[in-house]
Amino acid sequence: MLAIGEVQSEFGPEVAESTFRDNRRLYVPADKAYALLAWLKQARGFDMLVDVTAVDYLDYPDASDRFHVVYLLLNMATKERLVVKTALNPPDPELPTVVPLWKGADWMEREVFDMFGIRFAGHPDHRRILMPDEFTAFPLRKDYPCKGLGERHNFPVITRSES
């Protein structure tokens, strides 16, 4: 089992750990996220990236950062699971892509970009995956209105015979 002391000796004391309902979480600064994830895969056997997602903490009273990008990892041999979180802030939230580590991160990172506007530097195909190309907003951000911003009036109408 991964020990926090081992992680901190590799990446410094700013890497923190918490546990909630048997879920172990590591909090890592954005500038060390890629190195930590690569180390977890190569040296500690976390060979499966289960998910990449994000959380918008806008208006949360105790939050000091706007976004957290969340990586859910699994060591297939030991069945150990780990959550790695890193914080980002506007105006241009960006992390390095983890596609070189896990090919499955391709569409996961595209979804995070599409819904939250978080960019992944070096991504091989950084374009929208869920929303139309004409869509300019990020619908899972907390400051996006529930009724939208009126974007739909510009979308081309496609008839059933054309689809």
N, C-alpha and C positions, 0 to 999 in steps of 0.2 A: 504494500500500500504506500502511496506517495506521501511523504512527510513534508510539512510546510518548511521545516528547517532546511531540507535539501533544496527546495525551490528557492528559498531566500538566499542560500549560499551561492546559488548560480546566478540569480537575477536581482538580488538586493533586498533590503528590508521593506521597500515600498510595496512589495507583493504581499497582499493580505489574504487571509483565509476566513471562511465562515462555514457553518453547517446549519442546515434547516431541513428537518424531516428526512434525515439521512442523505441529503444532497450536499456534497462538498463543493464549495465555490472558491475560486481563486480570483482575486481582483488584481489586475495588472495595469500599469500605466500604458497608454497607447503606443508609446515609442518602444516598448519592450514586448508588445503582444505577439508579433510574428516570431521573434526569437524564442519566446516561451512556448508557443504552440509547436514550433519545429522541434524543440527539445522534448516536449511531451510525446510527440509522435516517434521520434527517432531513438531517444534514450529511455523512454518510459513506457513504450508500447501502446500508446493511445492511437490505434490504427484506424479507428472509425470516427468520422465526423458525422454525428447524428443530425445536427441542425445548426444553422446560423440564423439568428434573429436579432431584433433590436427592441429597445424600450425607450419611450419618450417620457422623461420625468418633468416636463414643463408643469409649473405650478405645484409640484409636490413640495410641501413645506420643509422637509429635511434634505432635499436633494441639492447637491452642490454642482452637479453636472447635468446637462440637458439630455444627452443620450447615453445609453449603454449598449454596446454590441455584445451579444451573448453567444458563445460557442459551447455546444454540448458534445462532449467527447466520450468515447467508450474504448476501453482496453478489451479486445475480444478474448484474449487468453485468460485474463483474471476476472472479467466481467465488472471491473471497476469503472464507475462513471464519474465524470468530473465536469463541472460548469466553469468556464473561464469567461470573466466579464471585464470589459475595458470601457472607460468613459471617454466621451467625445463632446465637443461643444461647437456651436455655430461660430462663424458664418460658413465655414467649409469643412464639415466633419469628414475625415478620410482616414482609412487604415490601409496597410498593404494587403493585397489579396492573398488568400491561403490556397488558391487553386493549385500552385505547384506542390503543395503538401497533400491535399485531398482533391481529386478531380471533381467530386460531387459538390464542392463548394461553389462551382460555377453558377448554377441556377439559384442557389441559396443567396449568394451575394447579390445577384441581379434582383432578386425579390426585395432584399433589404434596401437596395438603392431605389427601386421603384416605389416602395411604400414610405420610406423615411428620408430619402435623399442623401444617404451616407454613401460616399464613393469608396471604391476599393482600387487603390493605385496598382497598376500592372495587370488588371483583370483582362483576360483575352477577348471578351465580348461584352463590354460595358454599355448595355442599352436596356431599355425597358423590356420587361417580360410579361407583365400583367396588364398594364395600362397602355392605351394607344400612344404612339410617338408624339402626337399633338398635345398630350396632357402635360401641363407644365408644373403641376403641384405634386405634393406628396401626401396622400390621403390618410396615412396612419399617424401623422404628426398631430399632436394635441391642439395645435392652433389652426388646423384645417376645419372649416365649419361642417357640421353634420349634413347640411343641405348642399354642400359643394360651393364652388365659386363661379358657377355659370359656364363651366368649360364645355359642357355637352352641346351647346348650340353650334359649335364649330365642327363637330364631328361629321364626317360624310355619312349619309343615310345609305345603308346597304339593304336591298330588298332580298326577300327569301330566295328568289331565283338566282341572284348573284352570289349568294353565300355558298 
